[in-house]
Amino acid sequence: MHAFETDPSMRTAGVGLFLLQSPPDRKKLTQRVELLTRFVPRFRQKVVEVPLRISAPRYVVDPDFDLNYHLRWLALPPASSLRDLLDYVQVQQVQDLDKHRAQWEITVIEGLPDGGAALLFKASHTLTDAVGGIAMLAPLFDGMAEDDVAGPAAPLPERPTALDLAREGVQNEFRFGARTVRAAAGWVASAAGHPATSAVNAVRAVRSIGQVMAGGSAQRSALTTNRSLSVRCDLISRPLADLKAAGRVGGGKLNDAFVAAVAGGMRIYHERHGVDVGDLTMIMPINIRDEKTEGEAGNRWVVTKLAVPAGESDPVRRIQLIHDRSDIARRDPGLNLFTSLADVLTRMPPQLVLPVYKAGMARGLDLGTSNVPGPPVPLSICGAEIAKLLLYGPIGAVPTNLTLVSYAANVDVAVQSNVGAIPDGEVFVECMERGFDEVLDLAK
């Protein structure tokens, strides 16, 4: 992912936004963030290049780590609104993190209406994905950590030399080679025992990778082809139970209803501008955590493309189609190869990786969606109750990206739109709200 940072349109930083009923206790939060940096060593590490690029970039302990730099407090001007906060968030979304420091920042923002506040967690996607990010921040939540166990900080390891990095890089490449050999041996053994089935699966896997790496099969929207470096952030909140019930009406689940609502919003937006729309190409991450890795931090996901029936006006039929297509996509044998493909790409020069990605996987995308399971019960941070939990991930090459987080009794949807592709952001989010209401009406 670090290769993408060379292109300003492909920034990998994401923002987690916790809307709070009141400001958190400053002393307690400082203690807990300090504790967090000890629970999760990556929070005290920075990224460095391995000499001669013999291996992928490495995380090493930052000897100059300064908590006061990474934890910040600010206040909005008097009479500020939620829109003012989102305007600040969207600027943070497109600003790079300091590559010479640990790849995260926490900012507490006071001055919201009715005495409210916000906690903004900004981190590189190389640090963690959305699911892992929530797990990493668990020590900040009340009841998740004891404030009096911090104690004196453990001594930091010595800063690695160039020779140390080179040695670790060589060892890492040997481990990568060993994993590749084991995987190949397993495939050969499987092929020997079941040659016909293995051949069919291999063809399907290669074909699926080709389809994802190539442009989408659906017709690209003619309305959202422009791009800029600016992003607009909005939010939509709806009852979780109602969205689940709507999914069941269409024979699907929560995510099917969510994507159907987004697809409906895209149709309404196109109709608003007098543009016909059919299927649109959506990129969707799939969480590959299993029972052993559930709740772990880090990046454990693969991506797939899906043709979503935005032109279908019947929400029930739309949910059915999305459910069937998503089920096929999740069972695609090619998904298992994407982690290996990612390992290979991290070993390629950045000047080669980025053009390949932009000309292939990123080409022809109309939208992106993510569904992140959040805490099922209300939580608080240092005495401040969390009202909403929003995740604004890297928007990359798509015109719009929507991330749903189920938190307590609601779903909070972070809506991002590229200002070049969607210059009328207020109109767009209004259309998205109508798309959600269209689906939620099924639950009545």
N, C-alpha and C positions, 0 to 999 in steps of 0.2 A: 504493500500500500504506500510505502514511502516514495516509490517512483511516481505516484500520481501527484504528489505535492509540487512537482516541477511545473505543473499546469494549473494556473489559478482557478480554472473552471472545474477542477476535479479535486478540490480540497476534501480531506478525509475527517475533519473535526466534526463532532456531533455535540449537541447541547441537550442536557437534561434539565427541565425546568420544574421545580417544585413550588407551586403556589401555596403560601402559608397564611393561616388566619392571623398571625402576629409574628413579629421578629423573633428569631431564636435567641436563647441566652448566649451572649458572645463568648463568655469564658468557657462555658461547657462545650460549645461548638469547636472552639480552638483546641480544647483538650481532645475532643473526639477525632478531629481531623488529624491531629498529631498521632493519635492511636491508630487511625486508619492507615497512615503511612508505614506503620510497623507491622500491621496485620498483612498488608499487601505490599511486598517489597517493590513491585513495579512502580509504585507511587513515588519512590525516591530514586528512580532510574531515568536515564536519558538514552537516546539512540545515537549510536556512533557507527560509522562505516568501518568494515573490516579492511585492513591493508590489502591493496591490490584487488579488492572486491572478490576475494576467493570464496566468500560466503555471503549470505544475506546480512543486512545490518543487524547489530546486536544491541540489546539493552544492557547498560552497565550502570553501576551506582554513580550518582552525581555527587561529587565531593563538595560542591558548592550549593547543595540543596538548601533552600530558604523558605520556610513555611509562610513567612510574611508576604512573599511574592505570590505564592499560589493561593492563599486565602485572603480575600478582599471584602471590604464593606463599602457600600455607597448608598446614597439616598437620592430618590427622584425629586425633581422640583415640586413645590407645593401644588396641590390640585391635579396631580398626575393621574392618568387613567391606566387601565389594563392595556390599551392600545399603545400608550407611551412605553410600557414595559416591553411589549412585543417588538416595538421599533428598536429598542436597545438589543433585544435578543437577536433580531435578524442582522444587525451589524456584527455582533459577536460571531454569528454563524459563518460569516465570510472572511473573518480575520484569522490569519495563521497563528498557531501557537509558536512560541519561541523554540526553535529546533535544538537549541543548546541547553535546554532545561527539561525537566520531567514534563510529560505531555498531558498536563491537565491543569485546570484552574477552577476554583470555587469562588463565586461572588454572591454575597448576601445583599439584596436590594430592598431597601425600606422605602416607605412613602407611598404605598399603594392605597387605594380607597378603603375606608373602614378599618384603618390601622393594619392592613395586611402587609405582607412582605413576600419575597421570593428568594429561593436559593437556586442559583444557576451553576450547574456542573458542566464544564466544557472539557472534552477529552478527545484525543486522536482515536480513530477507529483501530489503529494498531494496538492500542491499549486494551480494548475490549469491545465486544458488540453490545447491543442494547440489553439483552437478557443478562449478560455477565455484568454490565454496568450497574444494574439494580442490585445484584448480589454483592458487588464490591463495596457499595455504599451502605450496606447493612449496619456497620458499626456506628453510623450517624443516627440511626433511629432509636428513639427511646425504648428501653427494654431489651435492646440487642447487645449492649456493651456496658460494662461497669466503668464509670468515670475515674475510679480510684485505682485502676490496675495499670495505669500508664507507666508509672515509675520512670527511672532514668533511661534515656535512649540507649539502645545497644550500640556498641562501637561499629562504625561503618567499615566495610572491607576496603583494602587498599585499592587505589585507582589502577585498573589494568594498563599495562604498557602495550605498545604496538605489537610487540612479540607475543604477549599474552593473547591479544585479540586474534592474531594470525594463527596461533596454536589452537585456540578454541574454534576458529573458523574451519581449520582442516579437520578437527575432530567432528564438528557438526556435519561436514560434507561426507565423512566416512559413515556416520550414523544414517544420513539421508540415503547413501548408497546401499547400506545394509537393509533399510526398510524397503527400498525399491526391489532389491533382490528377493526378499521374503515375499513381497506381494506378487512378484512375477512367478515365484516358485508355487505359491498357492494357486495362481491362475492356471499354471501348467498342470498341476495335479488335478484340479477340477476339470480341465479340458480333457485330460486323459480318461477320467471316469465317466464324464458326460459330454462327449464331443459335440453332439448336435445342439444340445441346450446351451453349452458354452459359446459355441459359434454364433448362435442367434443373439445371445446376450451381449456378446462383444460388438456385433454389428449395431445393435440398438444403442449401446453405450456410446460408441463413436458417433453415430448419427445424432444422438441427443446433444452431445457436446458441440457438434458442428452447428446444430440449430440454435443453441444458446449463444455461441460465439459469433454467429452470423446475425444479420439483422432480423427483426421480427417478421413473422409470416403475415401478420395482419397489416391492413393498409394504415399507413401513418396518418395522423391527423394533419390536415392542411392548415389548421388554425394556430397551432402552437410550435411552429418550426424555428422561430427566432430564439436567440439566447443572449443573456447578459451576465455580468458578474454579480448582480444584485439579487437578493432573495427576499420575499415577503413571508412573514410568519403569522399564522392565525390559529384558532383553536375551535373545536366543536366538542361539546359534551352531551351525552345521551345516557339513558338508563341501560345498564348492562343486561338486566333480565329481559327487557323489551327487545333488544337486538338479538339475544339468543332465541327468544320465542319467534321472532320473525324468520330467523334461519330455519327453525324447525318447520314452519309453514311451507317453506320451499324445499323441504327435504335435505337441508344442509345444516351447517353449524355456524358458530359465531363468525368465523373468518369469512365464510361464504356470504353471510348477510352484510358484513363490513365491505367486502369488495363489491358486492352488488350495489350498495349505497354509493360508493365512490364512482362506479361505472354509471349509475343513474345521474349523479352530479355532472359527470363529463358530458352525458347526452344533453342535459338541460343547458349547460354552458354553451355547447355547440349550437343548439337550437336558438339560444338567445342571440347568437351572432349570425343566424341564417346559414349555418354550415351543416351539411349532412354528415353523419358519423355511423360507422358500422362497428366491427371489432377493432379494438385498440390493443397495442402491445404493452403489457405491464411486466415490470421486473419485480420479483418477489423473493426475499431471502427465506430460507428454510432452516430452522433450528435443528441441528443434528445431535443435540445432547441426548444421551440415553439415561437410564436409571442411575448409572454410576457417575455420570458427569453433570446431572441436573443440578442447577444452582451454582455451578462453577463459573468463575470469571473467565476472561479471555475471549477469543474468537472461535466459535464453533458453529459455523453456518455455511451454507452453499446457496447459490442463487439459481433461479430458473426464470424463464420467460413464459408468459401466459397470454393467450388471446382472450381478452375480456369482452363480452357482448354489450358494449356501451349502447349500441343502437337498439337493443331490445327494451321496449317500453314497459313490458309486463314484469314487475319485480319478482313474482313467483318464478316465472320462466328464467329470469336472469339468475336467480339464486341457484336453480337447478343446473343450468349450464355451467356456472362457475364451480359448483361443487363437483360435477363430473370431470371438468377439465383440470381442476386442481388435484383431484385424486389421481388422475393419470400422471400429472407432472411430479407428484410426490413419490410415485412408485417408479419413476424413470431410473433405469440402471446406471445412466450416465452421471447421476448426482454423486455416486460414490467415488467417481474419478476426479471430481473437482478439487478435492483437497490435495491430491497428488499433483494436479495441474497447477494449483496455486504454489506449491513448493517449487515447481520448475520455474514459474514466472518470477518468483522472488530472486532467482539466481540469474536472471537475464538483465542486461544493462537497461537502466530506466528509459533511455532514448529509443529502445526497441519495444518495451512493454507497453508504454502509453499509446503509441500509434496503433498497435495491434488491438488494444482494448477499445479505443475510440472508433476504429474502423469496423470492429466486429460487434462485441457484446453491447457496447453503448450506442450503436447506430440504430435508428428507427424506434427508439423508446418513446412512449407517450405518457407513461406515468409509472410510479412505484408505490407499493404499499408494504407495510410491515404490521404484524400483530404481535404485541409483546405482553405476556401475562405479568401483571403487576401484583402487588400485595392484595390479598382478598379482604383484608380488614383495614380500617382507618389507622394511620400511623402518625407519629409526631416526631419532630426533630428538635431536641433540646427545649421542650416545652411548647413548641409551635406546631399546631395541628396542620397536617398536610390536607389542603382542600382539593387540589388537582395535581396530577403527575403527567407531564408531557415530555416526549422525546422527539427532538428535531435532529434527525440523522443527516449525514452528508447527502445532498441532493444530486450531486454529480451531473450527469448528462440529461436527466429527465426534466420535462417541463414542470412537473409537480410530483411531490412525494407526500404521502399521508401515513402517519404511524399511529396505530391504536394501542393504547395502554389500558387494560382493564384494572381499575383500582377501586377497591371496596364495592360500592353499589353502582358505579358508573363506568363508562368508557370515556376516556379523554383522548381526543384525536388531534394530533399536531399536524397542521396543514401548512405545507411549504410550497411556494410557487416561484418559479424563475420569472423575474420581472420582465425580461425580454420576451419570453414565451407567453406570459399572461400579464399584460400591463394593467388590467382592471381587476386587481386583487379583491376588492370589496365585492364586485359582481360575482367573481369566481367562488368565493366562500359562501355567498348567498345561494348560489346554485348547488354547492355541495350540501348545504344544510337542507335544501329541498330534496336532494337525493336521499339523504338519511331519513327524512320524514316520510318519503315515499315508501321506503322499506319498513320503517317502524309502524306504519299504518296497518301492516299485516298482522301485528300483534294485538290489535284492538278487538 
